[in-house]
Amino acid sequence: MNYNNDEDSLDELNRLLERLHQAGYDQHFSHLQIVYVSPGAQHVDKIETQRIEARPPTHLQRARGEDNSEKANSLPNELCTEAAMVLWRKAQEAGYVDENFQPTISRTLSAILAFEMAVRLDITEKWKTFEGLWNRRNMYRDYYKALNMQQALTFQDEIKRIFR
Protein backbone atom coordinates (compact mmCIF):
# COMPACT_ATOMS: atom_id res chain seq x y z
CA MET A 1 0.00 0.00 0.00
CA ASN A 2 1.28 3.44 -0.86
CA TYR A 3 -0.07 6.57 0.81
CA ASN A 4 0.68 10.23 0.32
CA ASN A 5 1.10 11.11 3.96
CA ASP A 6 1.86 9.46 7.30
CA GLU A 7 -1.58 10.10 8.77
CA ASP A 8 -3.42 8.28 5.96
CA SER A 9 -1.13 5.27 6.14
CA LEU A 10 -1.33 5.00 9.95
CA ASP A 11 -5.12 5.41 9.88
CA GLU A 12 -5.45 2.65 7.28
CA LEU A 13 -3.13 0.36 9.23
CA ASN A 14 -5.10 0.94 12.44
CA ARG A 15 -8.38 0.19 10.62
CA LEU A 16 -6.92 -3.04 9.24
CA LEU A 17 -5.64 -4.17 12.63
CA GLU A 18 -8.97 -3.33 14.26
CA ARG A 19 -10.86 -5.39 11.65
CA LEU A 20 -8.52 -8.32 12.22
CA HIS A 21 -9.00 -8.01 15.98
CA GLN A 22 -12.80 -7.95 15.60
CA ALA A 23 -12.64 -11.03 13.37
CA GLY A 24 -10.81 -12.92 16.11
CA TYR A 25 -7.36 -12.96 14.51
CA ASP A 26 -5.63 -11.36 17.49
CA GLN A 27 -4.35 -14.55 19.14
CA HIS A 28 -2.99 -16.57 16.19
CA PHE A 29 -0.03 -15.17 14.42
CA SER A 30 2.30 -15.04 11.45
CA HIS A 31 4.44 -12.11 10.23
CA LEU A 32 3.56 -8.74 8.75
CA GLN A 33 6.37 -6.32 8.11
CA ILE A 34 5.73 -2.58 8.25
CA VAL A 35 8.23 -0.35 6.46
CA TYR A 36 8.27 3.41 6.93
CA VAL A 37 9.88 5.59 4.24
CA SER A 38 10.31 9.22 5.14
CA PRO A 39 9.81 11.74 2.32
CA GLY A 40 13.17 12.28 0.59
CA ALA A 41 14.74 9.35 2.43
CA GLN A 42 17.57 7.41 0.87
CA HIS A 43 17.44 4.49 3.29
CA VAL A 44 14.56 2.15 4.07
CA ASP A 45 14.54 0.22 7.31
CA LYS A 46 12.07 -2.00 9.11
CA ILE A 47 10.75 -0.20 12.19
CA GLU A 48 8.07 -2.54 13.54
CA THR A 49 6.78 -6.07 13.15
CA GLN A 50 3.17 -6.96 13.90
CA ARG A 51 2.12 -10.59 14.06
CA ILE A 52 -1.17 -11.50 12.34
CA GLU A 53 -2.93 -14.85 11.73
CA ALA A 54 -2.75 -16.41 8.30
CA ARG A 55 -5.70 -18.78 8.87
CA PRO A 56 -8.98 -18.33 10.73
CA PRO A 57 -9.11 -19.19 14.43
CA THR A 58 -10.92 -22.37 15.46
CA HIS A 59 -14.18 -20.59 16.39
CA LEU A 60 -14.37 -19.07 12.89
CA GLN A 61 -13.66 -22.43 11.29
CA ARG A 62 -16.53 -23.93 13.30
CA ALA A 63 -18.86 -21.12 12.20
CA ARG A 64 -17.93 -21.79 8.57
CA GLY A 65 -18.30 -25.55 8.99
CA GLU A 66 -14.54 -26.07 8.54
CA ASP A 67 -13.87 -27.47 12.01
CA ASN A 68 -11.93 -30.70 12.11
CA SER A 69 -12.87 -31.39 15.73
CA GLU A 70 -12.28 -35.11 15.36
CA LYS A 71 -8.73 -34.44 14.23
CA ALA A 72 -8.21 -31.65 16.77
CA ASN A 73 -9.42 -33.78 19.66
CA SER A 74 -7.77 -37.06 18.62
CA LEU A 75 -5.16 -37.85 21.22
CA PRO A 76 -2.51 -40.53 20.97
CA ASN A 77 -3.38 -43.63 23.01
CA GLU A 78 -0.78 -42.77 25.67
CA LEU A 79 -2.44 -39.40 26.24
CA CYS A 80 -6.07 -40.48 26.48
CA THR A 81 -5.90 -42.82 29.48
CA GLU A 82 -7.76 -41.99 32.69
CA ALA A 83 -4.54 -40.83 34.36
CA ALA A 84 -3.72 -38.66 31.35
CA MET A 85 -7.18 -37.10 31.31
CA VAL A 86 -6.73 -36.09 34.97
CA LEU A 87 -3.49 -34.32 34.02
CA TRP A 88 -5.10 -32.71 30.95
CA ARG A 89 -7.97 -31.38 33.08
CA LYS A 90 -5.52 -29.89 35.58
CA ALA A 91 -3.46 -28.34 32.78
CA GLN A 92 -6.63 -26.88 31.25
CA GLU A 93 -7.76 -25.44 34.60
CA ALA A 94 -4.33 -23.83 35.00
CA GLY A 95 -4.65 -22.33 31.50
CA TYR A 96 -1.68 -24.21 30.02
CA VAL A 97 -3.70 -25.98 27.30
CA ASP A 98 -6.98 -25.24 25.55
CA GLU A 99 -10.05 -27.45 25.05
CA ASN A 100 -8.31 -29.16 22.09
CA PHE A 101 -5.28 -30.02 24.25
CA GLN A 102 -3.14 -27.47 22.41
CA PRO A 103 -0.68 -25.41 24.48
CA THR A 104 -1.48 -21.79 25.28
CA ILE A 105 2.00 -21.15 26.66
CA SER A 106 5.41 -20.65 25.04
CA ARG A 107 7.31 -23.41 23.26
CA THR A 108 9.82 -23.74 26.09
CA LEU A 109 7.17 -23.97 28.80
CA SER A 110 5.15 -26.37 26.63
CA ALA A 111 8.19 -28.64 26.42
CA ILE A 112 8.47 -28.65 30.21
CA LEU A 113 4.76 -29.47 30.48
CA ALA A 114 5.19 -32.33 27.97
CA PHE A 115 8.19 -33.68 29.85
CA GLU A 116 6.41 -33.60 33.21
CA MET A 117 3.31 -35.28 31.77
CA ALA A 118 5.41 -37.94 30.04
CA VAL A 119 7.24 -38.74 33.29
CA ARG A 120 3.98 -39.14 35.20
CA LEU A 121 2.40 -41.26 32.46
CA ASP A 122 5.52 -43.40 31.78
CA ILE A 123 5.64 -42.38 28.11
CA THR A 124 8.96 -43.51 26.68
CA GLU A 125 8.79 -41.59 23.36
CA LYS A 126 7.70 -38.32 24.94
CA TRP A 127 8.95 -35.94 22.25
CA LYS A 128 7.53 -37.94 19.35
CA THR A 129 4.17 -38.20 21.14
CA PHE A 130 3.82 -34.51 21.93
CA GLU A 131 5.39 -33.27 18.67
CA GLY A 132 2.72 -35.18 16.77
CA LEU A 133 -0.10 -33.86 18.94
CA TRP A 134 1.08 -30.26 18.94
CA ASN A 135 2.45 -30.22 15.37
CA ARG A 136 5.94 -29.23 16.50
CA ARG A 137 9.47 -30.32 15.80
CA ASN A 138 12.58 -30.53 17.97
CA MET A 139 10.79 -30.19 21.29
CA TYR A 140 13.82 -31.65 23.03
CA ARG A 141 15.69 -28.47 22.04
CA ASP A 142 12.91 -26.34 23.52
CA TYR A 143 13.14 -28.38 26.73
CA TYR A 144 16.91 -27.99 27.11
CA LYS A 145 16.64 -24.31 26.24
CA ALA A 146 13.99 -23.97 28.95
CA LEU A 147 16.26 -25.54 31.55
CA ASN A 148 18.58 -22.55 31.20
CA MET A 149 15.79 -20.08 31.87
CA GLN A 150 14.98 -18.75 35.33
CA GLN A 151 11.22 -18.95 34.79
CA ALA A 152 11.53 -22.67 33.98
CA LEU A 153 12.29 -23.56 37.60
CA THR A 154 9.26 -21.64 38.79
CA PHE A 155 7.11 -23.25 36.11
CA GLN A 156 8.36 -26.75 37.00
CA ASP A 157 7.47 -26.15 40.63
CA GLU A 158 4.04 -24.90 39.59
CA ILE A 159 3.41 -27.99 37.44
CA LYS A 160 4.48 -30.29 40.27
CA ARG A 161 2.07 -28.50 42.59
CA ILE A 162 -0.81 -28.69 40.08
CA PHE A 163 -0.22 -32.34 39.13
CA ARG A 164 -0.29 -33.62 42.73
Buried (B, 14 or more C-beta within 10 A) or exposed (E): EEEEEEEEBEEEBEEBBEEBEEEBBBEBEEEBEEEEEEEEEEEEEEEEEEEBBEEBBBEBBEEEEEBEEEEBEEBBEBBEEEEBEEBBEBBBEBEBBEEBBEBBBBBBBBBBBBBBBBEBBEBEEBBEBBBEBBEBEEBBEBBEBBEEBEEBEEBBEBBEEBBE
